[in-house]
Structures are given as C-alpha cells and as structure tokens.
C-alpha cells in the first residue's frame, strides 16, 4: 500500500492496534527527512512521528518507566 499526501509523506504501510481502552493507528511513512513510524490516536486527534534513533531509545526502556506515562492522579 502506498499513498501520497499533501505534506510529501508517502505511507509505506499501516495497521491499527486496538484493545478495550484505546485504539491507535500505526503507519510507516517516508518523507524527505527519511523514514518514520507515525502513531496516531484518533480519540485525541494527536500523532507523533518517531525516527529510528528515538524508537531504539524507546525500546531500551523498562515497562515501569513507560508505565509512568499512563498513570493518572484521579
């Protein structure tokens, strides 16, 4: 699958990850700056594009470290 978008992004592939709490769309995109992994939250209409260096750093984190990002103080 390949599609061209207004901001010169080429979508190489995409899929959706869903569970009972959330849904995110994952896309591998190519631009003039190189390849990125784009994570999009339709529920919050937010997205982030991560390059290989950031993804490698993310993969080196422990589950407890990453869990801090989803903690709430309700």
SENUVEX-987138 format. One record per atom (N, C-alpha, C): residue in three letters; atom name; x, z, y. Coordinates in Angstrom, 3 decimals. Atoms other than C-alpha are relative to their C-alpha. Layout:
<atoms>
ATOM   aa  at         u         w         v
ATOM  ala  CA         X         Z         Y
...
</atoms>
This chain:
<atoms>
ATOM   aa  at         u         w         v
ATOM  unk   N     0.855     0.000    -1.161
ATOM  unk  CA     0.000     0.000     0.000
ATOM  unk   C     0.901     0.000     1.224
ATOM  unk   N    -0.789     0.061    -1.214
ATOM  unk  CA     1.381    -0.898     3.395
ATOM  unk   C    -0.901    -0.432     1.138
ATOM  unk   N     0.838     0.314    -1.154
ATOM  unk  CA    -0.328    -0.909     6.774
ATOM  unk   C     0.795     0.223     1.267
ATOM  unk   N    -0.692    -0.124    -1.280
ATOM  unk  CA     0.910    -1.341    10.331
ATOM  unk   C    -0.919     0.688     1.004
ATOM  unk   N     0.778    -0.719    -0.989
ATOM  unk  CA    -0.254     0.989    13.119
ATOM  unk   C     0.569    -0.235     1.383
ATOM  unk   N    -0.349     0.252    -1.394
ATOM  unk  CA    -0.103     0.870    16.920
ATOM  unk   C     1.358     0.548     0.397
ATOM  unk   N    -1.260    -0.597    -0.425
ATOM  unk  CA     2.922     3.167    17.205
ATOM  unk   C     1.178    -0.448    -0.866
ATOM  unk   N    -1.067     0.589     0.813
ATOM  unk  CA     5.083     0.929    14.992
ATOM  unk   C     0.320     0.784    -1.257
ATOM  unk   N    -0.183    -0.692     1.272
ATOM  unk  CA     4.604     3.105    11.926
ATOM  unk   C    -0.499    -0.882    -1.123
ATOM  unk   N     0.442     0.676     1.210
ATOM  unk  CA     4.436     1.459     8.540
ATOM  unk   C    -0.281     1.078    -1.036
ATOM  unk   N     0.353    -0.960     1.048
ATOM  unk  CA     2.604     3.532     5.933
ATOM  unk   C     0.450    -0.594    -1.324
ATOM  unk   N    -0.536     0.469     1.266
ATOM  unk  CA     4.511     3.158     2.670
ATOM  unk   C    -0.891     0.449    -1.147
ATOM  unk   N     0.919    -0.525     1.015
ATOM  unk  CA     2.260     5.385     0.549
ATOM  unk   C    -0.702     1.225     0.564
ATOM  unk   N     0.715    -1.186    -0.446
ATOM  unk  CA    -0.280     8.159     0.940
ATOM  unk   C    -0.864     0.558    -1.117
ATOM  unk   N     0.887    -0.683     0.932
ATOM  unk  CA    -2.287    10.699    -1.018
ATOM  unk   C    -0.524     1.250     0.684
ATOM  unk   N     0.605    -1.206    -0.551
ATOM  unk  CA    -4.417    13.792    -0.386
ATOM  unk   C     0.155     1.135    -1.001
ATOM  unk   N    -0.092    -1.215     0.811
ATOM  unk  CA    -3.853    17.316    -1.679
ATOM  unk   C    -1.121     0.924     0.459
ATOM  unk   N     1.188    -0.784    -0.323
ATOM  unk  CA    -6.999    19.474    -1.846
ATOM  unk   C    -0.093     1.197    -0.936
ATOM  unk   N     0.421    -1.133     0.819
ATOM  unk  CA    -7.932    22.944    -3.046
ATOM  unk   C    -1.199     0.638     0.678
ATOM  unk   N     1.196    -0.617    -0.567
ATOM  unk  CA   -10.733    25.387    -2.241
ATOM  unk   C     0.191     0.498     1.424
ATOM  unk   N    -0.288    -0.525    -1.335
ATOM  unk  CA    -9.017    26.474     1.002
ATOM  unk   C     0.387    -1.054     1.036
ATOM  unk   N    -0.528     0.980    -0.954
ATOM  unk  CA    -7.589    23.312     2.552
ATOM  unk   C     0.082    -1.390    -0.620
ATOM  unk   N    -0.259     1.378     0.405
ATOM  unk  CA    -7.077    19.569     2.411
ATOM  unk   C     1.010    -0.579     0.980
ATOM  unk   N    -0.987     0.651    -0.853
ATOM  unk  CA    -4.062    17.671     3.725
ATOM  unk   C     0.270    -1.406    -0.514
ATOM  unk   N    -0.386     1.370     0.350
ATOM  unk  CA    -3.167    14.003     3.794
ATOM  unk   C     1.513    -0.098     0.150
ATOM  unk   N    -1.452     0.172     0.006
ATOM  unk  CA     0.447    13.213     2.921
ATOM  unk   C     0.283    -1.497     0.032
ATOM  unk   N    -0.374     1.409    -0.084
ATOM  unk  CA     1.954     9.898     3.982
ATOM  unk   C     1.506    -0.135     0.147
ATOM  unk   N    -1.383     0.386    -0.246
ATOM  unk  CA     5.415     8.407     3.690
ATOM  unk   C    -0.079    -1.138     0.998
ATOM  unk   N     0.066     1.008    -1.052
ATOM  unk  CA     5.915     6.441     6.907
ATOM  unk   C     1.400    -0.455     0.373
ATOM  unk   N    -1.248     0.583    -0.482
ATOM  unk  CA     8.646     4.175     8.237
ATOM  unk   C    -0.171    -0.394     1.454
ATOM  unk   N     0.007     0.417    -1.396
ATOM  unk  CA     9.487     3.654    11.882
ATOM  unk   C     1.413    -0.445     0.362
ATOM  unk   N    -1.349     0.374    -0.444
ATOM  unk  CA    12.450     2.508    13.938
ATOM  unk   C     0.989     1.145    -0.188
ATOM  unk   N    -0.860    -1.178     0.146
ATOM  unk  CA    13.801     6.077    13.613
ATOM  unk   C     0.289     0.329    -1.464
ATOM  unk   N    -0.226    -0.251     1.414
ATOM  unk  CA    13.710     5.949     9.791
ATOM  unk   C    -1.248     0.494    -0.707
ATOM  unk   N     1.124    -0.470     0.807
ATOM  unk  CA    11.519     7.340     7.037
ATOM  unk   C    -0.306     1.460     0.293
ATOM  unk   N     0.474    -1.368    -0.221
ATOM  unk  CA     9.447    10.478     7.490
ATOM  unk   C    -1.123     0.282    -0.979
ATOM  unk   N     1.170    -0.448     0.728
ATOM  unk  CA     6.945    12.488     5.488
ATOM  unk   C    -0.956     0.554     1.036
ATOM  unk   N     0.998    -0.460    -0.964
ATOM  unk  CA     3.795    12.938     7.563
ATOM  unk   C    -1.040     0.840    -0.725
ATOM  unk   N     1.017    -0.893     0.544
ATOM  unk  CA     1.499    15.871     6.796
ATOM  unk   C    -1.076     0.152     1.059
ATOM  unk   N     1.109    -0.022    -0.950
ATOM  unk  CA    -1.933    15.732     8.434
ATOM  unk   C    -1.108     0.914    -0.500
ATOM  unk   N     1.131    -0.882     0.307
ATOM  unk  CA    -4.619    18.421     8.488
ATOM  unk   C    -1.229    -0.526     0.730
ATOM  unk   N     1.197     0.518    -0.656
ATOM  unk  CA    -7.944    16.677     9.178
ATOM  unk   C    -0.865     1.112     0.596
ATOM  unk   N     0.820    -1.116    -0.470
ATOM  unk  CA    -9.679    20.040     9.582
ATOM  unk   C     0.419     0.483     1.386
ATOM  unk   N    -0.515    -0.457    -1.291
ATOM  unk  CA    -7.451    20.997    12.511
ATOM  unk   C     0.485    -1.149     0.887
ATOM  unk   N    -0.485     1.194    -0.683
ATOM  unk  CA    -6.534    17.437    13.569
ATOM  unk   C     1.422     0.188     0.529
ATOM  unk   N    -1.418    -0.216    -0.309
ATOM  unk  CA    -2.836    18.335    13.548
ATOM  unk   C     0.837    -0.749    -1.029
ATOM  unk   N    -0.908     0.626     0.951
ATOM  unk  CA     0.083    16.499    11.999
ATOM  unk   C     1.444     0.278     0.406
ATOM  unk   N    -1.426    -0.147    -0.229
ATOM  unk  CA     3.830    16.755    11.653
ATOM  unk   C     0.710    -1.065    -0.823
ATOM  unk   N    -0.821     0.963     0.730
ATOM  unk  CA     6.450    14.193    10.645
ATOM  unk   C     1.369     0.626    -0.218
ATOM  unk   N    -1.240    -0.677     0.377
ATOM  unk  CA     9.471    15.542     8.800
ATOM  unk   C     0.992    -0.993    -0.592
ATOM  unk   N    -1.027     0.872     0.571
ATOM  unk  CA    12.755    13.742     8.101
ATOM  unk   C     0.652     0.682    -1.198
ATOM  unk   N    -0.619    -0.516     1.222
ATOM  unk  CA    14.945    14.269     5.029
ATOM  unk   C     0.738     1.306     0.236
ATOM  unk   N    -0.738    -1.231    -0.283
ATOM  unk  CA    17.077    16.959     6.681
ATOM  unk   C    -0.936     1.199     0.078
ATOM  unk   N     0.967    -1.099    -0.124
ATOM  unk  CA    14.050    19.095     7.569
ATOM  unk   C    -0.632     0.291    -1.361
ATOM  unk   N     0.594    -0.212     1.326
ATOM  unk  CA    12.498    18.559     4.118
ATOM  unk   C     0.959     0.722    -0.938
ATOM  unk   N    -0.986    -0.688     0.835
ATOM  unk  CA    15.724    19.628     2.418
ATOM  unk   C     0.080     1.480     0.378
ATOM  unk   N    -0.029    -1.382    -0.470
ATOM  unk  CA    15.819    22.767     4.550
ATOM  unk   C    -1.243     0.757    -0.453
ATOM  unk   N     1.259    -0.607     0.433
ATOM  unk  CA    12.171    23.488     3.755
ATOM  unk   C     0.031     0.317    -1.498
ATOM  unk   N    -0.062    -0.183     1.449
ATOM  unk  CA    12.803    23.091     0.021
ATOM  unk   C     0.897     1.170    -0.399
ATOM  unk   N    -0.920    -1.098     0.302
ATOM  unk  CA    15.524    25.745     0.176
ATOM  unk   C    -0.591     1.374     0.312
ATOM  unk   N     0.621    -1.274    -0.381
ATOM  unk  CA    13.106    28.430     1.442
ATOM  unk   C    -0.700     0.638    -1.197
ATOM  unk   N     0.693    -0.730     1.072
ATOM  unk  CA    11.653    31.111    -0.806
ATOM  unk   C    -1.506     0.012     0.277
ATOM  unk   N     1.451    -0.102    -0.150
ATOM  unk  CA     7.920    31.480    -1.412
ATOM  unk   C    -0.367     1.110     0.998
ATOM  unk   N     0.337    -1.028    -0.991
ATOM  unk  CA     7.833    34.802     0.507
ATOM  unk   C     0.281    -0.439     1.447
ATOM  unk   N    -0.298     0.493    -1.352
ATOM  unk  CA     9.472    33.131     3.521
ATOM  unk   C    -1.080    -0.953     0.475
ATOM  unk   N     1.033     0.970    -0.378
ATOM  unk  CA     6.960    30.283     3.529
ATOM  unk   C    -1.367     0.660     0.136
ATOM  unk   N     1.285    -0.688    -0.053
ATOM  unk  CA     4.046    32.672     2.947
ATOM  unk   C    -0.260     0.652     1.349
ATOM  unk   N     0.152    -0.601    -1.328
ATOM  unk  CA     4.679    34.247     6.346
ATOM  unk   C    -0.820    -0.915     0.913
ATOM  unk   N     0.712     0.952    -0.856
ATOM  unk  CA     3.242    31.074     7.923
ATOM  unk   C    -1.504     0.019    -0.204
ATOM  unk   N     1.448    -0.005     0.235
ATOM  unk  CA    -0.190    31.612     6.367
ATOM  unk   C    -0.616     1.385     0.079
ATOM  unk   N     0.546    -1.351    -0.171
ATOM  unk  CA    -0.546    35.343     6.931
ATOM  unk   C    -0.873     0.062     1.245
ATOM  unk   N     0.868    -0.195    -1.159
ATOM  unk  CA    -3.357    36.392     9.246
ATOM  unk   C    -0.108     1.485     0.291
ATOM  unk   N     0.168    -1.399    -0.422
ATOM  unk  CA    -3.924    39.606    11.176
ATOM  unk   C    -1.450     0.310     0.306
ATOM  unk   N     1.436    -0.226    -0.217
ATOM  unk  CA    -7.709    39.620    10.868
ATOM  unk   C    -0.426     1.375    -0.396
</atoms>
